Amino acid sequence: MDLIGLDVGFSKTRRSSGVARLSNGEFRIGRATSSWESRVEVLGSKGSADIAAIDAPVLPDLHWDARPCEKLLTLGAFQRRCKPSLSHVRGTGQQLRRAGFDTARQIVHLVPATPRKYSFPRVCPESNIVEAFPNACLGVAIPAIYFEHMPLVQRGKKFDWLYDQWLALDLFSKHALPLDLTGAFLRNCRECTDHEERAALVCLLTGGLVAQNLYTAIGERKSGYIFLPPFNHWARWAKSELKKQYARLEGLEIWVNGKLIRNSQSLPEAP
């Protein structure tokens, strides 16, 4: 597999964007600015990749409507454990949406669409770009008891706490094993302490799961989908919360491993 994981930063001068690539067994990771020239320094080869996962909204066109996928993750237990920034809100929310739209256009030539090879809901038909959300990717797999003992963390620091729980629970190994990513990728997951590079690693893992048809996607075509771990890897609380909140958002779709789930009753039961 050739995978790209990209944590979208806004700055054209500061290296605030984490970039990771796994290409033909070679692993590369580092920081870049928001410019293509800076990012390609880390990406290395300009050749095409199978899947790119970016940590920002992936939309068919730039608009400022509220997104059902973001709204879902502000409800119930999701609100405290993996709430996103709402990207229709002025300020950093809209800034992130704009950056995601620009980044997708920047890398679209690297990930041409191969619909017969990969089965996932696309909002950009010409490319294999998916949207990752590292906080939720990590959060939905962590058992409720860990959140009950979560310390107060500063704004922007929750991701690193979630990441450390994955390390303690060895969840990176669990998710990387079926993808055959147990070499340099897994070693970097365990050793990395840089916030942006960690986010890029989670994005790359998200792309790898999609490439193997192992994912849960929430959203709809107009405003995009957030891709999360396969439903059978979710913690019990997260499975129950998704079933409870599904019907509250009109038009929301849930995809599990390439299949559109028509209603909450069709979701697998929580063990």
Secondary structure, DSSP 8 states (H G I E B T S, - for coil): -EEEEEE----SSS--EEEEEEETTEEEEEEE-SSHHHHHHHH---S--SEEEESS---SS------HHHHHTTSHHHHHHH----TTSTTHHHHHHHHHHHHHHHHGGGSB--TTT-----SSTTB-EEEE-HHHHHHTTS-HHHHHT-----TT-HHHHHHHHHHHHTHHHHHHGGGT-TTHHHHHHHH---HHHHHHHHHHHHHHHHHTT--EEEEETTTEEEEES-GGGS-HHHHHHHHHHHTTSTT-EEEETTEEE-SGGGS----
